[in-house]
Amino acid sequence: MNVLPLSPEEKITVALPVHDFDEGKYLIMITRKGRIKRVELGVFASVRPSGLIAVNLEPGDSLGWVKMTRGEQDIILISQQGKGIRFNEEDVRPMGRAAAGVNAMRLDPWDALAGADAVSYTHLHRRLRLPCAKPGTRPVSVNYSITVQPTDR
């Protein structure tokens, strides 16, 4: 017996615990092909038994990450080819459930995202041991900087 009515081609990407649907909280959805969507959490407060469509995907793309944010965090994306970008989530306007999102990072046709996270500056500073100055950000959907040189290992 299925708990959720999923069709054979659907799969669960992430399950997030939500204690309340306060204003000021968002879901950031990021696809493998570099698209991003920001939705207010309150949109998902009343879910039908049949479920809700949270994001429309283009053919050949898949949902890779869903992060709950407070509205002022930074988004970090890293591609399989070692390219990366960091920008503030406020650069992505909130959208409705049916929207497909916007390009967060321009990727080569053979590249895809390997990782994504939403961090606050203080969290980023502690984890990466960055100097006190806030590291620079880039606007959404720009060319990226080389973060890691991939090897065959």
N, C-alpha and C positions, 0 to 999 in steps of 0.2 A: 504494500500500500504506500502510495506517495503522500508525503505531508504537504508538498507544494505541487500544484498542477503545472508541471513543466512539459513542454513539448520535447521530442528527442534531440533537437538541435540546440536547445537552451541549456545553459549550465550556470551554476552559482559561482560568481567571482569572489565575493566576500560577504561575510555576515558581520554586521556591526551592532553592538549593543547600544540602544538609545534609551536613556532613562527619561528624558523629556524632550519636547520639540520646541525649546526656547528660540526666541528670535536671536539673530546674531550667530547662528551656527549654520554651516554649509556642508554640503557634500561636494567633493571634487572628484570627478570621474575622468580617468585618463586612459586612452586606448593605445594599443601597441604601435599604431601608425602615427602617433604624436598629436592626436586631437584631445582637447580638454573641455570639460563642461563643469560649470559651477552652478549648483542648485541650492536654494534655501531648504533647510531640513524640514521646515513646516509643511512643505508640499507633500511629504510622505506620511503625514500624521494620520490620515484616514486611508487605509489600504483595503481594497475590495478583496474578497476571498479568491478571486481569479488573478489577483496581482495587479501591478502597474508597470507600464513601460517607463523605464527610468532614462534610457538613452537610445537614440536611433543610431545604428552602426552602418557604415558603408560596407559594401561587399569586400571580403578579404581582410576586414579589420575585426579586432576583438577587444573587449573591455579588459584592461590589464590591472588597474588599480582603482580603488575607491577609498578616499581619505575623508574623515570628518575634521573640519577646521573651524576656527573661531572668527575668521573673516579678515585677519591681518597677517597671516603666515606666509612664508616664502615656499615656493614650489621648486623642487630640484628634479630635473629629468636627466637621465644618462642613457645613451643609446648603446647598442651592441658593438658599434664601431668605436666606442670610447669618446663620443662627443657629448657635451653636456650644456645645460642652460639652467639659470636660476632667475626667477622673477617673483614678484609679489602677487599673491592671489587676487588682489584688488584690480590687477590689470585684466582680469577675466570677469566680464559682467555676469551677474546672475541670469540664468535662462530658465525657461519652462521645461517640463518633463519631456516634451516631444522633440526638443531641439537636438541636433547632432553634435553641437559644440563648435569650437574654433581651433585652428591650428595653433598648437603650443610651441612646436619645434619643427622646423623644416628638416625632413629626413631624405636621404638618398633612397631611390626605389628599393635597393637591396638591404637597407638598414631598418631596424625596428627598435623600439624602446626596450631596455633591459631592466630599468629600475626607475622608481618615482617615489618621492616622499614629500610631505608637507612639514616644515619645521619653523619654529620661531627663531629669531635671531639669537636669543640667549641659548637655546638648545643647540643651534648650529655652532655657536662660539665654543661651547663646552666640548662638543663631540669632535670637532675638527681642529681644536686648539688654535683658532684664528687670532690674529692680532686684534686689538681693541676696536679699530676702525671697522665699520660695517662693510663687508665686501660688496663690490658693485653688482648691480642687477642689470638685466637686459629686458627690453620690451618683449612681449609675447610674439612668437612666430618670426624670430630673426634667425640669421645664421648663427651657429653655435661656436663655441670654442672647443679646442681639443682638450679633453680632460685626462684621458688615459690612452696610451699607445697600445692597441691590442697586439698580442703575440699568439703564436700557435700553441703555447702551453695551456 
